[in-house]
Amino acid sequence: MNLVEPHIASLFGVHLPQRLALFLTLAFMVFLFRRDIREKPDVSGALWLPVLSLVLTCSRAVTEWLNIFGLPVSGGVSLEEGSRVDALFWSVMIIAGFCVLVRRQVRLSVIVSNNGWLIVFLLYCLISIAWSDFPFVAFKRWIKILNHPIMALIVLTEPDLEEALKRLMKRCAYVIVPVSILFIRYYPNLGRRYDPWTGFQMVCGIHVGKNGLGADCMILGFFFFWYWLQTRQTERNIQRRNELRLIFGFLIAIWWLFSQAHSATSFISLVIGILVVIFVGIRPKNRNFIGTYLVTALLLLVIAELAFGISGHLSEALGRGSGLSGRKELWTDLLGLHTNPIFGVGFESFWLGDERLKRLHEGRAFQPNEAHNGYLEIYLTLGLVGVFLVIAMFIATFWKIRLNLFRTFEWGRYRLGFLATVILYNWTEAAFKTLNPIWFVFCLIAMDYPRTYLATAQPSLRPGRPEESSELAYAQE
């Protein structure tokens, strides 16, 4: 990546006055959204709820945005209690999403029967609150994670699933990418912070940390690559040419953001996800043996890690040292705390204990606030039972995707590639945190709501006709 970084940087190297840069960025975003709306996509107005949810989980808390816009709102922010303003906002989002699903007559029995392991995992998270030292805080955080499956179901119950996915990701990118570049280039007080691991300045863009920006780039970069594979197969016309220009423009911008964030985990995970998507599409017969291929690859990776410590060598090659930027030492200390190995300390409760935090802070110039390993994070909070349920979710999702590859191939390989991305990403970062965009997209690829339970939906907008109700009438008794 360093070989091409100077060339990419030169594309964004023109320095403009700060206010002009802000105006041009806003004008560009308005142009993109206006273009999106004028295309009259076959999606409902309710899709704006998942868009707003994804944009916020990819960026900053509502309270922080209000402060940026000159509305100083503290909201009673604290590690244990969180922000009342943020809590109110997400409560409204969950209620609004629930109302959409009720209006669409989405059946709870169908959700449970088709997404059993995800439902079991969420219920176990709820039960684990009983042995948490902070049950009320844990319960509030559990309520927040319900936002992910609810918003995913809104997307899954749109009249055209692939179109809804494209609009969701593109609309999110219309905000995340331009604003990240604006913050990095012209508002360094917003787009740059200091890394607690190294003490050096880090680039965070629209997010609050470089790894968060890396996760945003991973999600959007994976989507735009998949979207490019689809678009290049369409009939040659002006619309195809414009879409390809849009795709390549965003891919270049995302690559530049990667070069600034230096988020190795996200970049490597993105590359693996892209390779999976390419491999599945090379020859149709590969679909029959995809399970064998993935299991073999996973076993080889595990053997290589146990025998040769491949993650350490890869980290050294990326300039992070064999200790994965201090992660291995942190993992050793976390395991040394001897939490309940079977049930953990309770959902999202590990980092709330003052005594544990003090012990982890000893000998470090910073205060750790996450394990930087999703599987270890689950083990600490939910124990071996939680780790087993996460693995079961992965396996169940894979079997759904395997069938999906024979029915709706493009959607199937998007799901498969992102599943591989999540599994790898979770090794050195925690994906299943309360308001994490990867959690949201995982729910999107992991959940199913059969189309047979959805009545034929009328498009939200028709050319030449007045705007009609943006909601859909889903009913089948």
N, C-alpha and C positions, 0 to 999 in steps of 0.2 A: 504493500500500500504506500510505503514511503517513496517509491520510485515515481509514482504519478501524482503524489500529493502537491508538489509545487505547481504542476500544470493545472490541477483543479483549483488550487488556491488563487491562481491568477485570474480565474473566471470571476471570483468574488473579491478581487483585490482593489477594485475601483472604490475610492473613498469619497463618499458624498456627505454633505452636511447632515447632521443627525435628524433634523426635522424633515428634510427632503426624503431621507431614507425611510422614515416612518410613513410619510405620505405615500411614497411609491409602493411600499409593502402593503399598506391597507388597500390601495387602488388595485394592486395585483390580486389580492384576496377577493375583493368585490367582483373583479372580472371573472375569476374562476367560479365563484358561487353563482354569478349571473348566468354564466355559460352552462353550468350544471342544471339550473332551474329551467332555462330555455329549451334544453333537450327533452323536457317533459318525460322523465324516466317513469317506468311502471313500478313505482314504489309509493307507499302511503306517507302522509305527513307525520305519522307516528315514528318513522325512521329517524327523525331528528332527535328523539330521546336517546337512542343508542349512540348517535353521533356525538351529542353533547357529553354523554357519559364517557365515551372513549377519549375525546379530546381532553377532558379534565383529568382522567386517570393517566393520560400520557403527558400531562404538564404539571400543574400545581394545584394546591388546595384552593377552594373558593375564597377563603379568607385572604390568602396571599394575592390573588388576583384583585380583590377589592382594594387591598393596600397599594398595589401597583397603579390602579386607576385613581388613586388619590382619595379613597374612602377608608380611612384608618379604622379597621374593625378588628379588635383583639379576639372577641368571642370566647374569652376564657380559655385560651390555648394552654394546655399542659400535656405532659406525656401520658398521664393516667386518664384524664378526663377528655382530652381532645378539644376540638373547637365546637362550640354550640352552633355557630353559624354553619359550619360544614355538616354537622349532624342533621340540622334542620333541612339543608339543601338535599342531602342524600335520602332523607326520609321522604321528601316530596317527590324525588325522582322515582323511588321504589313504588310509592303509592300511584303515581301517574302511570308507570309501566304496568303495574298490576291492573289498573283500570283498563288499559289497552287490551290486555290479555283476556279480561273478563268480557269486554265488548266483543272480542273476536270468538268468544265461547271456547277458548282453549281449555281442554279437559285435564284436570290434575291427574286422573287415573292414567291417561295416555302418557303424560310426562313421566310418571313414576315407572310405568311398565317399560318404557323405552330408554330410560336413563337411570337404571337401578343403582349402579355403583356410585354415580355422582350424588344421588339422593342419600344413599347410605353414608357417604363421606360427610355430607353437610349435616345430617342428623347426628353423626358421631361427634362432629365439632360442637354441636349444640349440647349434647350430653356431657362432653368434657368440661363444660363451664362449671359443672357441679363440683369439681375438685380444683378449680382455679382459685388462687389467692385473691383475684380481682374479678369476681363473677359478674358484677354489673358492667364493668368496662369490657370484659370479654363478650358479654351478651350484645352490647352496642356494636362491637366490631363484627359479630356474627350477623347482625341485621344488615350491616353494610355489604357483606359479601353476597347477600341475596340479590343485590343489584345486578351482578354478573349474569346469573342464569335468566333473570327476568328480561334483561336487555337482549340477551342472546335469543330468547324465545320470540321477541318482537321481530328480530331479523329473520329467524327461521320460519315464521308464519307470514312473511310477506308473500305477495302473489308470485314473484319471481325471485327465488333465493339468490341466484348468482348476480342478478342485477342489484339486489339489495346489498350484497356483500361489496360489490364494486362501488356503489354510491357511499356506503359507510366508510370504506377505507380512503376513497378519494377525498371526500369531504373532510375527513380527519387530517389528511395530508395537506389540504389547502390552508390549514391553520398551523399545524405543528412545524412543518418545514420552513415556510417563509418567516415565521416569528422566531424560530431558533436561529436562523441566519441573521436576522435583524438584531436580536439580543447579543449574539456573539460579536458581531462586527461593530455595532453602534451603541449598545447599552451594556458594556462589560460589567457594570454593577449588578445587572440582572442575569447575564449570560455566562458569567465566570465565577467560580468559587474556589475555595482551597480544599484539597483532598485530605481528609483526616488520616488516611493511611500513609501518605508520603509527605504531607506538608506543602506540596507544590500546588500551583494554581491548576485548576481543572476547568474544562469547558462543559457547561451543562445545558446551554441553550434555553429552551422553553421549560425544561425540567429543573429539578433541584439538585441533580447530581449527574456525573458523566455516565454512570451505568444506566441511569434512567433514560438519558438521551440515547444511549446505545440500544436500549430495548425498544425505544420508539423507532429508531432507524431499522432495527431488525424486523419489526412487525411490518412497517411500511415498505421497506426494501423487498421483503419476501413477496408482499402483495403485488408490487409493481412488476417484479420479474414474472410472476405467474400471469399477470394481466397482459404483459407483453407477449407471452407465448400464445395467448388466445387471440390478441388483436392482430398479430402478424398473419394469422390464418384466414382472416376475413377478406372480403372482396375489396380490391383496390379502388378507393374513392377518396374524396376530400375528407370525409369524416375519419376514415382510417388513418390518413396522413396526419390529421390534427391530433388524433389520439396517440399516435406514435411519438409525435413531438412532445406531447404532454408527458408521456411515460419516460422518455429519455431525459427530459428536463428534470424531472423529479429524481430519477435514478442518479444523475450527476450530482444534484444537490444533496441527496442522501449519502452518496460516497464522500462528498466533502465534509459533511457532518461527522461521518465515521472517522475521517482523518483528523478531525479536531477533538473528538471525544476520546479516542484511544481506548475504546471499550472492546478488549480482545474477545471476551466471552460472547458478546452479542455478534461480533463479526464472524467468528468461527461457526457459531450456531447458524447464522444466516447462510454461510457457504454450504454447510451440511444439508440444510433444508432445501437449498436450490439444487444440490446434487441429487437428492432423493427425487425431486420433481422431474429433473431431466432423465434420470435413470428409468423411472416408471414409464415415461413417455417414449423411450427409444424404440421398444418393441412391444406390441400388445401382449405377447405371450408371457412377458415378465410379470404380468398381473397375477398369473396363476401361482407363481412361486415367490411372491413378494414377502410372505410370512417367513419362508425359509431364508431368504436373503437377509432380512432384517435381524432375525434371531442369530444367524451366523455372524453378521457384522457386530452385533451387540456382544456376543461371546468373545469375539476377537478383541474388542476394545477392553472388556473386563480383564481378559488374560494379559493383554499388553500393559494395562495399568498395574496389575498385581505383580507381574514379573519384571517390568522395566520402568515403572513409574512414568508412563508416557505423558501424563499431564504436567509433570515437573519439567521434562525436557521441552515440551511445547511452550511452557511458560518462559523458560530460558530463551528459546528462539525468538519470542516476542518481546524480550527485554524486561520480563517481569520477575526473573529469578526463579529458582527451582521451588520456592515456597509459595508460588502463586500469589505474589504481592502480600505475603504475610498471612494468607488464608490458612495454610496448614498448621501454623502455630495456634491460630485462633480455634481451629477445629479440635486440636488436642486439648486446649484449655476448656472448651465447652463440654467435651466428653468427660473431662475430669471432674465436672461439677456433680456427677452422679445423680441425675434426675431420675424420676420413675421410668424404668426402661420399657414398661408395658403400656402405660397410659399417658406418660408425659406429665407436664405441669398444668395442662388445660389450654384451651384454644386461645392463641394470641396473647399468652400470659407470661411467657418466659422473660421477655425484656422489660417487664414491669417490676421485677423484684429488685429492691435496692441492694440487698446483700449480694446477689449474683452479679449485678452491674459493678459493684465496688471491687469484687474479686477479679472480674475481667479487665477492669481499668488499671489494675496494678501492673506496673512495668510497661505501660503503653502511654503514648502521648495523646491518645484520643480515646473516646468512649465508644466501644462497639455497640451497635444497635441492631445488628442482624448477623446471622451465621455465615452469609455468603455461600450457602449450600442449601438448596431447597429441601433436600432429603434429610439433612441434619436438622434443619429448622422444624420440619414436621416431626422428626423423632423427639426433639426437645419439648415440643408443645403437645403432641398427640401420641408419642410413644411408638412402639413397634406396630401397634394396631393401626395408627394413622399412616405409617409407611406402607403397610400391607394394602390399605385401602387406596392409597395413591397409585401403587403399582397395579392394583386391580382396575382402577379407572383407566390407566394407560392401555392395559390389555383389552378391556372392553371397547375402548375407543378404536383401537387398531382393528378389531374384528368388524366393527361397524364400517370402518373405512374400506376394508377389504371387499365387502359386499358393494359398497358405494362405487368402487372403481369399475364395476361391470354395469352399473346403471347410469350414473352421471359422472363420467370419467374426470372431467376438469375439476368439478367440486371435490371429487374423491382425492385427486392428487394434491390439491391445495391442502386438504385436511391432513393427508399423510405427511407431506413435507413439513407442515407446521408442527405436527406431533413430534417428529424427529427433532425439530428445532427446540421445542420445549424440554424434551427429555435431556438433551445435551446442555441447554442453558441452565437447567436446574442444578447442574453439578457444581458450578462456582457462583451462582446467584440464586436468590430465593424468589421464585416466580409466584408462589401461592401465598402472597401477602394480601392484606385486606383489600386495598384499592390499587391493584396492580393491573396494567393493561393486558399483560400476558395471561392473567387469570381470566379476564373477559374473553379474549380471543380463544383460549383453550375451551371455555364453555361453549363457544360458538362452533368449534370443530368437534367437540365431544358429545354434544346433545343432538338428539333427533326428535323431530315431531313429524310423523308421517303425513305426506301430502294427501293421503286418502281421507284424512279427518278435516281437511280444509275444503270448503265449497269454492267453486270457481269465483275468483275475486274480480271485481271491476277495477280497471286501472284508475289511479288517483286523478289523472289528468288526461284529457283527450284533445288532440289538436282540433281547433275550430269550434270547440264547445266550451261553455262557461265552466269555471272551476267547480268541481263537485266535492262532495264530502271526501276528505282524505282518508277516512277510516274505512275499514273493510267489514263486510258482514259475513262472519264465519259462523256457519250453522250447519250441522248435520246430526240429526237425532236418529 
